[in-house]
């Protein structure tokens, strides 16, 4: 089948595609370099809806390239994008409609067939990377003979592995042969699995992906001038040679170790990408692209991709329209924030509020020493941002001026939003709120960062309980995007709307949660860790318990997670949940012993590898009924299926999708599993435990 026949066949399935058109115009280049066919990719929308490539969009690009290549007077081809966007990769909305592998295989062949005309067409080609270039967008640029990059371009990456795919239109072959295997592994695998890290324009040029970095104000004009100099020989582009020896193998081996660390073999995409990069050392272009086609077809038809698309849609669509949030017009302005406490969490919150809201933030604590230490922490973090080039010096000075401290809560008198971040003790928080109510305005929000306690009970004795909300962040605050917003029994719509407006300005993904013990993430993590701890108490060795869950590809083993959470915190939440639901949440006596002994972990870490602390082994008492890995996994997943069903019946969140969203953004549940509820559905555990699925059949295979 010819390329055009493949395009026509695929386009017939692409009924909902937002088509990115390739608009071509002739540009007379400076310096008598000749006439360039300049192709601008544009889907007709502003920058909030990026260009993407579906079959029809690729067909438009193909036609524009054919037209340019057919004209003798055209000396070169240039490709750029609409303002701020080159292209954000493939349009994946049509993937669920692909009924068989041949259709998936055709998608890879179309991308390769169209884009390689930039290099095989017989005319020099230039990509002018003016903004976002993700996945297939970056691959268009890689096919070009030369690349200019705007200094303002802020999102250059191949994020496919994160979703369960590979760069399928040349990235696995072109990148290592352009910049070497070491950098290619970093871009394709390590960055993708490291919270989808992106390259800036300057970083992309430093990596060798771009040939020259140009200012953004007159980027296109300067790009055309540079292209003319290349064509006339005034500029000669020299690229460093690629090390094809042991360094290539070492890079692939490093990438495999990194993938093992991140997904523990539970997701095929990073390993397929590494196989393609390994083969790219010796493959020619035809063999390299053909291998990509086969890998892409396999992965498109995989459950991992369907799961990744479901998770991606939750994070990028549902998270932006929180279920149950009041009308945003009810939100009140926030011009000053108070933070009660000056410890580590309070300092993180103060920094976040100052950076995102850009309003005065006041920390208070019991004495001046604590206050000074808290403010000093925030100022120190701002200095780190300055040193890393994340903020300019004038912005750093402005942020420092916004964050102050006081031992007098009277500093909150004119605050619009006050959040407490003190120890998890209900009576302490109630006392703080009672004291604050005498100081702050009647319409000022009182927020609590509690991780497990009743927000309703905290507000019960107040004169204005309607302005109390739960505002539960996850640690580290700057990294984890989830914000659980808890509506207490008497919280009014205006206060809740204000909380959601603040959360959005903080750039957090907000989920409305009912005031129930431990809310969503901590409730499920506590049930999860409780089952694992119980298995250890019964006789399962700690390392074996950790390894038993590795098949899920979770971000870290259970007993490493316990160390991150903090053993005293984990014990406190377990005790809270035990009081609320004693039939399902037990308190591990061994955990209590380890906490009482002042231990911060079950492990020691000689040479960076976990070894059970001998002193911990001496403390704990275990039974003689160890679980096999399969038994332990089944036990944990059964418990989670039961708890999620109970939570949905209680109305803790609106729908199962909100449970998935919380675990994806607050607990690092892997994207390749697609959320906890579709995973439980796929594995049959949902029906075994609850007699029904959480989601309609096929939901995890569709973008919502």
ZIMO-V954868 format. One record per residue. N is the residue number from 1. RES is the residue in three letters. SS is DSSP state (H for helix, E for strand, - for the rest). OMEGA is omega in radians with two decimals (NA if undefined). D_LAST is the distance of its C-alpha to the last C-alpha in whole Angstrom. Layout:
# ZIMO-V954868
N	RES	SS	OMEGA	D_LAST
N	RES	SS	OMEGA	D_LAST
This chain:
# ZIMO-V954868
1	UNK	-	-3.12	33
2	UNK	-	3.12	34
3	UNK	H	-3.13	31
4	UNK	H	3.10	31
5	UNK	H	3.07	30
6	UNK	H	3.13	27
7	UNK	H	-3.11	26
8	UNK	H	-3.13	26
9	UNK	H	-3.14	25
10	UNK	H	-3.14	22
11	UNK	H	3.13	21
12	UNK	H	3.12	22
13	UNK	H	-2.98	18
14	UNK	-	-3.03	17
15	UNK	-	-3.07	16
16	UNK	-	-3.06	14
17	UNK	-	2.93	15
18	UNK	-	-2.90	16
19	UNK	-	2.99	20
20	UNK	-	-3.11	22
21	UNK	E	3.10	25
22	UNK	E	-3.13	28
23	UNK	E	-3.09	31
24	UNK	E	3.04	34
25	UNK	E	3.12	38
26	UNK	E	3.10	41
27	UNK	E	3.06	42
28	UNK	E	-3.06	46
29	UNK	E	3.08	46
30	UNK	H	3.03	49
31	UNK	H	3.12	52
32	UNK	H	-3.13	52
33	UNK	-	3.13	50
34	UNK	E	-3.08	48
35	UNK	E	3.10	45
36	UNK	E	2.93	42
37	UNK	E	-3.11	39
38	UNK	E	-3.12	36
39	UNK	E	3.11	33
40	UNK	E	3.12	30
41	UNK	E	-3.06	27
42	UNK	E	3.12	25
43	UNK	-	3.08	22
44	UNK	-	3.12	23
45	UNK	-	3.11	21
46	UNK	-	-3.01	22
47	UNK	-	3.13	22
48	UNK	-	3.05	19
49	UNK	-	-3.00	17
50	UNK	-	2.98	19
51	UNK	-	3.00	20
52	UNK	-	-3.11	18
53	UNK	E	2.87	19
54	UNK	-	-3.13	18
55	UNK	H	-3.13	21
56	UNK	H	3.09	22
57	UNK	H	3.08	22
58	UNK	H	3.09	24
59	UNK	H	3.11	26
60	UNK	H	3.10	27
61	UNK	H	3.13	28
62	UNK	H	-3.14	30
63	UNK	H	3.14	32
64	UNK	H	3.13	33
65	UNK	H	3.13	34
66	UNK	H	-3.12	36
67	UNK	H	-3.13	38
68	UNK	H	-3.11	39
69	UNK	H	-3.10	40
70	UNK	-	-3.05	42
71	UNK	-	-3.11	44
72	UNK	-	-3.08	47
73	UNK	-	3.10	48
74	UNK	E	-3.08	44
75	UNK	E	-3.11	45
76	UNK	E	3.12	42
77	UNK	E	3.06	38
78	UNK	E	3.09	36
79	UNK	E	3.05	32
80	UNK	E	-3.08	31
81	UNK	E	3.05	28
82	UNK	-	-3.08	27
83	UNK	-	3.05	28
84	UNK	-	-3.03	27
85	UNK	E	2.86	24
86	UNK	E	3.02	26
87	UNK	E	-3.09	22
88	UNK	-	3.01	19
89	UNK	-	-3.08	19
90	UNK	E	2.98	17
91	UNK	-	-3.05	14
92	UNK	H	-3.09	12
93	UNK	H	-3.13	10
94	UNK	H	-3.08	12
95	UNK	H	-3.13	13
96	UNK	H	3.14	11
97	UNK	H	-3.14	14
98	UNK	-	-2.99	16
99	UNK	-	-3.10	18
100	UNK	-	-3.04	21
101	UNK	H	-3.13	23
102	UNK	H	3.09	25
103	UNK	H	3.10	22
104	UNK	H	3.12	21
105	UNK	H	-3.13	24
106	UNK	H	-3.13	25
107	UNK	H	3.08	22
108	UNK	H	-3.12	24
109	UNK	H	3.13	27
110	UNK	H	-3.14	26
111	UNK	H	3.12	25
112	UNK	H	-3.07	29
113	UNK	H	-3.14	31
114	UNK	H	-2.99	30
115	UNK	H	-3.09	30
116	UNK	-	3.04	33
117	UNK	H	3.08	35
118	UNK	H	-3.11	35
119	UNK	H	-3.09	37
120	UNK	H	-3.00	39
121	UNK	-	3.11	40
122	UNK	-	3.08	43
123	UNK	-	3.08	42
124	UNK	E	-3.12	42
125	UNK	E	-3.09	38
126	UNK	E	2.98	37
127	UNK	E	3.11	34
128	UNK	E	-3.01	34
129	UNK	E	-3.02	31
130	UNK	-	-3.10	31
131	UNK	-	-3.07	27
132	UNK	E	3.08	24
133	UNK	E	-3.08	24
134	UNK	E	3.04	22
135	UNK	-	-3.14	22
136	UNK	H	3.06	22
137	UNK	H	3.09	24
138	UNK	H	-3.13	26
139	UNK	H	3.01	27
140	UNK	H	-3.13	28
141	UNK	H	-3.12	30
142	UNK	H	3.13	32
143	UNK	H	-3.10	33
144	UNK	-	3.13	35
145	UNK	-	-3.07	39
146	UNK	E	-3.09	39
147	UNK	E	2.91	36
148	UNK	E	-3.10	37
149	UNK	E	3.10	34
150	UNK	E	3.09	34
151	UNK	-	-3.13	35
152	UNK	-	3.13	32
153	UNK	-	-2.99	30
154	UNK	-	-3.08	28
155	UNK	-	3.06	25
156	UNK	E	-3.05	26
157	UNK	E	2.93	25
158	UNK	-	-3.01	23
159	UNK	-	-2.97	20
160	UNK	H	-3.10	19
161	UNK	H	3.12	21
162	UNK	H	-3.10	19
163	UNK	H	-3.09	16
164	UNK	-	3.10	18
165	UNK	-	2.95	19
166	UNK	-	2.92	22
167	UNK	-	-2.92	23
168	UNK	-	-3.10	24
169	UNK	-	3.00	26
170	UNK	-	-3.01	29
171	UNK	H	-3.10	28
172	UNK	H	3.10	30
173	UNK	H	-3.02	33
174	UNK	H	-3.07	33
175	UNK	H	-3.12	33
176	UNK	H	3.12	35
177	UNK	H	3.08	38
178	UNK	H	-3.00	38
179	UNK	H	-3.12	37
180	UNK	-	-3.07	38
181	UNK	H	-3.08	37
182	UNK	H	-3.13	37
183	UNK	H	3.14	35
184	UNK	H	3.09	33
185	UNK	H	3.12	32
186	UNK	H	-3.09	31
187	UNK	H	-2.99	29
188	UNK	H	-3.01	27
189	UNK	H	-2.99	27
190	UNK	H	3.12	28
191	UNK	H	-3.13	26
192	UNK	H	-3.13	23
193	UNK	H	3.12	24
194	UNK	-	3.13	25
195	UNK	-	3.07	22
196	UNK	-	3.14	21
197	UNK	-	-3.13	25
198	UNK	-	3.01	25
199	UNK	E	2.97	29
200	UNK	-	3.08	30
201	UNK	H	3.11	32
202	UNK	H	3.13	36
203	UNK	H	-3.13	34
204	UNK	H	3.10	33
205	UNK	H	3.10	37
206	UNK	H	3.11	38
207	UNK	H	-3.09	36
208	UNK	-	3.11	38
209	UNK	-	3.06	34
210	UNK	-	3.14	36
211	UNK	-	-3.10	39
212	UNK	E	3.12	40
213	UNK	E	-3.08	39
214	UNK	E	3.12	39
215	UNK	-	-3.02	39
216	UNK	-	-3.01	36
217	UNK	-	3.12	38
218	UNK	-	-3.01	40
219	UNK	H	-3.07	37
220	UNK	H	3.13	37
221	UNK	H	3.14	41
222	UNK	H	3.10	42
223	UNK	H	3.12	40
224	UNK	H	3.09	42
225	UNK	H	3.13	45
226	UNK	H	3.13	44
227	UNK	H	3.14	43
228	UNK	H	3.12	46
229	UNK	H	3.08	48
230	UNK	H	-3.09	47
231	UNK	H	-3.14	48
232	UNK	H	3.14	51
233	UNK	-	3.12	52
234	UNK	-	3.06	52
235	UNK	-	3.07	49
236	UNK	-	-3.12	49
237	UNK	-	3.11	46
238	UNK	-	-3.13	47
239	UNK	-	-3.12	44
240	UNK	-	3.11	45
241	UNK	-	-3.10	46
242	UNK	-	3.11	43
243	UNK	-	-3.12	45
244	UNK	-	-3.14	44
245	UNK	-	-3.07	46
246	UNK	H	-3.13	45
247	UNK	H	3.14	43
248	UNK	H	3.13	41
249	UNK	H	-3.13	41
250	UNK	H	3.13	41
251	UNK	H	3.13	38
252	UNK	H	3.11	36
253	UNK	H	3.11	37
254	UNK	H	3.12	36
255	UNK	H	3.12	32
256	UNK	H	3.12	33
257	UNK	H	3.13	34
258	UNK	H	3.10	31
259	UNK	H	3.09	28
260	UNK	H	-3.13	30
261	UNK	H	-3.04	30
262	UNK	H	-3.03	27
263	UNK	H	3.06	25
264	UNK	-	3.10	28
265	UNK	-	-3.04	28
266	UNK	-	3.13	24
267	UNK	-	-3.03	22
268	UNK	-	-2.94	24
269	UNK	H	-3.09	23
270	UNK	H	-3.12	25
271	UNK	H	3.06	28
272	UNK	H	3.10	27
273	UNK	H	-3.14	27
274	UNK	H	3.07	31
275	UNK	H	-3.13	32
276	UNK	H	3.09	32
277	UNK	H	3.10	33
278	UNK	H	-3.10	36
279	UNK	H	-3.08	37
280	UNK	H	3.12	36
281	UNK	-	-3.04	40
282	UNK	-	-3.13	41
283	UNK	-	2.89	39
284	UNK	-	-3.05	40
285	UNK	H	-3.10	37
286	UNK	H	-3.13	37
287	UNK	H	3.14	36
288	UNK	H	-3.13	34
289	UNK	H	3.12	32
290	UNK	H	3.11	32
291	UNK	H	3.07	31
292	UNK	H	3.13	28
293	UNK	H	-3.10	27
294	UNK	H	-3.14	27
295	UNK	H	-3.14	26
296	UNK	H	-3.14	23
297	UNK	H	3.12	23
298	UNK	H	-3.05	23
299	UNK	H	3.10	20
300	UNK	H	-3.12	18
301	UNK	-	-3.06	18
302	UNK	-	3.07	18
303	UNK	H	-3.14	16
304	UNK	H	3.13	16
305	UNK	H	3.11	14
306	UNK	H	3.13	12
307	UNK	H	3.14	12
308	UNK	H	3.12	12
309	UNK	H	3.08	9
310	UNK	H	3.14	7
311	UNK	H	-3.13	10
312	UNK	H	3.14	10
313	UNK	H	3.09	6
314	UNK	H	-3.05	8
315	UNK	H	-3.04	11
316	UNK	H	3.14	10
317	UNK	-	-3.09	8
318	UNK	H	-3.13	8
319	UNK	H	-3.13	12
320	UNK	H	3.10	13
321	UNK	-	-3.03	12
322	UNK	-	3.14	14
323	UNK	-	3.06	14
324	UNK	-	-3.13	17
325	UNK	-	3.13	19
326	UNK	-	3.09	22
327	UNK	-	-3.06	22
328	UNK	H	3.13	23
329	UNK	H	3.13	26
330	UNK	H	-3.05	28
331	UNK	-	3.09	28
332	UNK	-	3.14	31
333	UNK	-	3.08	33
334	UNK	-	-3.09	33
335	UNK	-	3.08	36
336	UNK	E	-3.09	38
337	UNK	E	3.01	36
338	UNK	E	3.10	38
339	UNK	E	3.12	38
340	UNK	E	-3.03	40
341	UNK	-	3.14	41
342	UNK	-	3.09	42
343	UNK	-	-3.05	41
344	UNK	H	-3.13	38
345	UNK	H	3.13	35
346	UNK	H	3.12	37
347	UNK	H	3.10	37
348	UNK	H	3.13	34
349	UNK	H	-3.13	33
350	UNK	H	3.12	35
351	UNK	H	-3.13	35
352	UNK	H	-3.14	31
353	UNK	H	-3.13	32
354	UNK	H	-3.09	35
355	UNK	H	-3.02	33
356	UNK	H	-3.12	30
357	UNK	H	-3.11	31
358	UNK	-	3.07	35
359	UNK	-	3.09	37
360	UNK	E	3.11	39
361	UNK	E	-3.11	39
362	UNK	E	3.04	41
363	UNK	E	3.01	42
364	UNK	E	3.03	44
365	UNK	-	-2.98	46
366	UNK	-	-3.11	49
367	UNK	-	-3.04	51
368	UNK	H	-3.13	52
369	UNK	H	3.11	51
370	UNK	H	3.13	48
371	UNK	H	-3.13	47
372	UNK	H	3.13	48
373	UNK	H	3.13	47
374	UNK	H	3.11	43
375	UNK	H	3.12	44
376	UNK	H	3.09	45
377	UNK	H	-3.12	42
378	UNK	H	3.14	40
379	UNK	H	3.10	42
380	UNK	H	3.10	43
381	UNK	H	3.08	39
382	UNK	H	3.08	39
383	UNK	H	3.11	42
384	UNK	H	3.10	40
385	UNK	H	3.11	37
386	UNK	H	-3.12	40
387	UNK	H	3.14	41
388	UNK	-	-3.12	38
389	UNK	-	-3.14	38
390	UNK	-	3.04	35
391	UNK	-	3.07	37
392	UNK	-	-3.07	40
393	UNK	H	3.13	43
394	UNK	H	3.10	43
395	UNK	H	3.11	40
396	UNK	H	3.12	41
397	UNK	H	3.12	44
398	UNK	H	-3.13	42
399	UNK	H	3.11	39
400	UNK	H	-3.13	42
401	UNK	H	-3.13	44
402	UNK	H	-3.04	41
403	UNK	E	-3.14	41
404	UNK	E	-3.13	44
405	UNK	E	3.13	46
406	UNK	E	3.02	48
407	UNK	-	-3.10	49
408	UNK	-	3.13	50
409	UNK	H	3.04	46
410	UNK	H	3.09	48
411	UNK	H	-3.14	46
412	UNK	H	-3.00	43
413	UNK	-	-3.12	45
414	UNK	-	3.12	43
415	UNK	-	3.10	40
416	UNK	-	-3.04	37
417	UNK	E	3.13	34
418	UNK	E	-3.13	36
419	UNK	E	3.08	34
420	UNK	E	3.12	36
421	UNK	-	-3.12	36
422	UNK	-	-3.08	39
423	UNK	-	-3.10	40
424	UNK	-	3.10	38
425	UNK	-	-2.97	40
426	UNK	H	-3.07	40
427	UNK	H	3.09	43
428	UNK	H	-3.12	43
429	UNK	H	3.11	40
430	UNK	H	3.12	41
431	UNK	H	3.12	44
432	UNK	H	3.14	43
433	UNK	H	3.12	41
434	UNK	H	3.11	44
435	UNK	H	-3.11	46
436	UNK	H	-3.08	43
437	UNK	H	3.11	43
438	UNK	-	-3.01	47
439	UNK	-	-2.98	46
440	UNK	-	3.13	43
441	UNK	-	-3.13	42
442	UNK	-	-3.11	41
443	UNK	-	3.11	38
444	UNK	-	-3.13	37
445	UNK	E	2.96	34
446	UNK	E	-3.10	35
447	UNK	E	3.09	32
448	UNK	E	3.08	32
449	UNK	-	-3.13	31
450	UNK	-	-3.14	32
451	UNK	-	-3.06	30
452	UNK	-	-3.00	31
453	UNK	-	-3.09	33
454	UNK	-	3.09	33
455	UNK	H	3.11	32
456	UNK	H	-3.14	34
457	UNK	H	3.10	37
458	UNK	H	-3.07	37
459	UNK	H	-2.93	37
460	UNK	-	-3.03	39
461	UNK	-	-3.08	43
462	UNK	-	3.07	42
463	UNK	-	-3.14	43
464	UNK	-	3.14	39
465	UNK	H	-3.08	37
466	UNK	H	-3.11	34
467	UNK	H	3.13	34
468	UNK	E	3.12	33
469	UNK	E	2.96	29
470	UNK	E	-3.07	28
471	UNK	E	-2.95	27
472	UNK	E	3.07	26
473	UNK	-	3.11	26
474	UNK	-	-3.00	26
475	UNK	-	0.05	29
476	UNK	-	-3.01	29
477	UNK	-	-3.08	28
478	UNK	-	-3.02	28
479	UNK	-	-3.03	26
480	UNK	-	-2.98	23
481	UNK	-	-3.04	21
482	UNK	E	2.97	20
483	UNK	E	3.06	22
484	UNK	E	3.10	22
485	UNK	E	-3.00	23
486	UNK	E	3.07	25
487	UNK	E	3.07	26
488	UNK	-	-3.05	30
489	UNK	-	-3.04	31
490	UNK	-	3.10	33
491	UNK	-	-3.13	30
492	UNK	-	-3.05	30
493	UNK	H	-3.11	27
494	UNK	H	3.13	29
495	UNK	H	-3.14	30
496	UNK	H	3.11	26
497	UNK	H	3.10	25
498	UNK	H	3.12	27
499	UNK	H	3.13	26
500	UNK	H	3.12	22
501	UNK	H	3.10	24
502	UNK	H	3.13	26
503	UNK	H	3.11	23
504	UNK	H	3.12	21
505	UNK	H	3.07	25
506	UNK	-	-3.12	25
507	UNK	-	3.05	22
508	UNK	-	3.03	21
509	UNK	E	-2.99	17
510	UNK	E	3.05	18
511	UNK	E	3.10	17
512	UNK	E	-3.06	19
513	UNK	E	3.05	21
514	UNK	E	3.12	24
515	UNK	-	3.13	27
516	UNK	-	-3.06	28
517	UNK	-	3.07	30
518	UNK	-	3.01	28
519	UNK	-	-3.07	25
520	UNK	-	-2.99	22
521	UNK	H	-3.09	22
522	UNK	H	3.09	26
523	UNK	H	-3.12	26
524	UNK	H	3.09	24
525	UNK	H	3.14	26
526	UNK	H	3.08	29
527	UNK	H	3.12	29
528	UNK	H	-3.11	28
529	UNK	H	3.11	31
530	UNK	H	3.13	33
531	UNK	H	3.11	33
532	UNK	H	3.13	33
533	UNK	H	3.13	36
534	UNK	H	3.12	38
535	UNK	H	3.09	38
536	UNK	H	3.12	40
537	UNK	H	-3.12	42
538	UNK	H	3.08	43
539	UNK	-	3.09	44
540	UNK	-	3.12	41
541	UNK	-	-3.07	42
542	UNK	H	-3.14	40
543	UNK	H	3.14	39
544	UNK	H	3.08	38
545	UNK	H	3.10	36
546	UNK	H	-3.11	34
547	UNK	H	-3.09	34
548	UNK	H	-3.12	32
549	UNK	-	-3.08	29
550	UNK	H	-3.13	29
551	UNK	H	3.11	27
552	UNK	H	-3.10	24
553	UNK	-	3.14	24
554	UNK	-	-3.04	24
555	UNK	-	3.09	25
556	UNK	-	3.12	29
557	UNK	-	-3.06	31
558	UNK	H	-3.06	31
559	UNK	H	2.95	35
560	UNK	H	3.08	34
561	UNK	H	3.10	31
562	UNK	H	3.11	34
563	UNK	H	-3.14	36
564	UNK	H	3.12	33
565	UNK	H	-3.05	33
566	UNK	-	-3.07	36
567	UNK	H	3.11	38
568	UNK	H	3.12	40
569	UNK	H	3.13	36
570	UNK	H	3.12	35
571	UNK	H	-3.13	38
572	UNK	H	-3.14	37
573	UNK	H	3.11	34
574	UNK	H	3.11	35
575	UNK	H	3.09	38
576	UNK	H	-3.13	36
577	UNK	H	3.10	33
578	UNK	H	3.10	36
579	UNK	H	-3.11	38
580	UNK	H	-3.06	35
581	UNK	-	-3.04	34
582	UNK	-	-3.11	37
583	UNK	-	-3.08	36
584	UNK	-	-3.09	33
585	UNK	-	3.10	34
586	UNK	-	3.04	37
587	UNK	-	-3.12	39
588	UNK	-	3.09	40
589	UNK	H	3.14	44
590	UNK	H	3.07	44
591	UNK	H	3.13	41
592	UNK	H	3.12	44
593	UNK	H	-3.10	47
594	UNK	H	3.10	45
595	UNK	H	-3.13	44
596	UNK	H	3.13	48
597	UNK	-	3.10	49
598	UNK	-	-3.14	47
599	UNK	-	3.13	45
600	UNK	-	-3.11	42
601	UNK	-	2.99	41
602	UNK	-	-3.04	42
603	UNK	E	2.75	42
604	UNK	E	-3.04	44
605	UNK	-	3.07	43
606	UNK	H	-3.14	46
607	UNK	H	3.04	45
608	UNK	H	-3.13	42
609	UNK	-	-3.06	41
610	UNK	-	3.03	41
611	UNK	E	-3.11	44
612	UNK	E	-3.14	44
613	UNK	-	3.14	47
614	UNK	H	3.12	50
615	UNK	H	3.06	50
616	UNK	H	3.11	47
617	UNK	H	3.14	48
618	UNK	H	-3.11	51
619	UNK	H	-2.95	50
620	UNK	-	3.03	47
621	UNK	-	-3.06	48
622	UNK	-	3.11	46
623	UNK	-	-3.10	47
624	UNK	-	-3.14	47
625	UNK	-	-3.13	44
626	UNK	-	3.09	42
627	UNK	-	2.97	38
628	UNK	-	3.10	37
629	UNK	H	-3.14	34
630	UNK	H	3.13	33
631	UNK	H	-3.11	34
632	UNK	H	3.10	33
633	UNK	H	-3.13	29
634	UNK	H	3.13	29
635	UNK	H	-3.11	30
636	UNK	H	-3.09	28
637	UNK	H	3.07	25
638	UNK	H	3.13	26
639	UNK	H	3.13	27
640	UNK	H	3.11	24
641	UNK	H	3.12	22
642	UNK	H	-3.06	25
643	UNK	H	3.14	24
644	UNK	H	3.10	21
645	UNK	H	3.12	21
646	UNK	H	-3.14	24
647	UNK	H	3.12	22
648	UNK	H	3.08	20
649	UNK	H	3.12	23
650	UNK	H	-3.10	24
651	UNK	-	3.13	21
652	UNK	-	2.99	21
653	UNK	-	-3.05	18
654	UNK	-	-3.04	16
655	UNK	-	3.13	13
656	UNK	H	3.14	13
657	UNK	H	3.13	10
658	UNK	H	3.01	13
659	UNK	H	3.13	15
660	UNK	H	-3.12	13
661	UNK	H	-3.14	13
662	UNK	H	-3.11	17
663	UNK	H	3.08	18
664	UNK	H	-3.00	16
665	UNK	H	-3.09	18
666	UNK	H	-3.09	21
667	UNK	-	3.10	22
668	UNK	-	3.08	21
669	UNK	-	-2.98	19
670	UNK	-	3.09	19
671	UNK	H	-3.07	15
672	UNK	H	3.04	17
673	UNK	H	2.99	16
674	UNK	-	-3.05	13
675	UNK	-	-3.05	13
676	UNK	H	-3.03	16
677	UNK	H	3.07	15
678	UNK	H	3.09	13
679	UNK	H	3.10	17
680	UNK	H	3.08	19
681	UNK	H	-3.08	17
682	UNK	H	-3.07	18
683	UNK	-	3.11	21
684	UNK	-	-3.08	22
685	UNK	H	-3.14	23
686	UNK	H	-3.10	21
687	UNK	H	3.11	23
688	UNK	H	-3.07	26
689	UNK	H	-2.98	26
690	UNK	H	-3.11	24
691	UNK	-	3.13	24
692	UNK	-	3.08	21
693	UNK	-	3.05	17
694	UNK	-	-3.06	15
695	UNK	-	3.06	12
696	UNK	-	3.14	12
697	UNK	-	3.09	13
698	UNK	-	-3.10	11
699	UNK	H	-3.11	8
700	UNK	H	3.08	9
701	UNK	H	-3.11	9
702	UNK	-	2.97	6
703	UNK	-	-3.01	4
704	UNK	-	NA	0
